[in-house]
Amino acid sequence: MHRRGEESKKKYGWRGKKEKGPSPEEAIQKLKETEKILIKKQEFLEQKIQQELQTAKKHGTKNKRAALQALRRKKRLEQQLAQTDGTLSTLEFQREAIENATTNAEVLRTMELAACSMKKAYQDMDIDKVDEVMADITEQQEVAQQISDAISRPVGFGDDVDEDELLEELEELEQEELAQELLHVGDKEEEPPVHLPSVPSAHLPSGPAPKEDEDEEALKQLTDWVS
């Protein structure tokens, strides 16, 4: 009995549980080949159905027996066509399911590979180290900004003088200058023109003179200049 069972498995192509099954790619290819065979069978059955239908129409009431036989054959062919359609639909469903499973498996393998790569990339890093590095970067950026500000600041004296104070002082100077100009304009309008006297030709005494004589002499010279 055991040998007969083994022979039956070999005859019908049965495989044991330990035998490796076909790969998804092989199964998909086999399903496609079977689908092509069933599609050709569909076309053949449809042609035969049309032929039997024409035969039934041809005999009609003239040869009722031949017409009925043709209709019976047509009915059996239609049943076979319906079975073939159902089988083809099942094969298409299986093929699509395997294709989707293969795609999902490939996507899963890719995701696993990406996860392993990411894990390997971060295996020598921790969040504390990252925070420390980011803090150092922030500190260095602040130092760089301070250096840039210091370099770009103008060098010279008096940078700390308030500009508002300078503007106020300038305004005071302008007001003072304007007041002086107005004062001189009034003086020029009120004062008459002054004519300077000519230089006297008399010689002053070389020796010392009493104070009263000096006063009289000076008064005389002044009278001469005015006249």
Secondary structure, 3 states (H helix, E strand, C coil): CHHHHHHHHHHHCCCCCCCCCCCHHHHHHHHHHHHHHHHHHHHHHHHHHHHHHHHHHHHCCCCHHHHHHHHHHHHHHHHHHHHHHHHHHHHHHHHHHHHHHHHHHHHHHHHHHHHHHHHHHCCCCCHHHHHHHHHHHHHHHHHHHHHHHHHHCCCCCCCCCCHHHHHHHHHHHHHHHHHHHHHHHHHHHHCCCCCCCCCCCCCCCCCCCCHHHHHHHHHHHHHHHHC
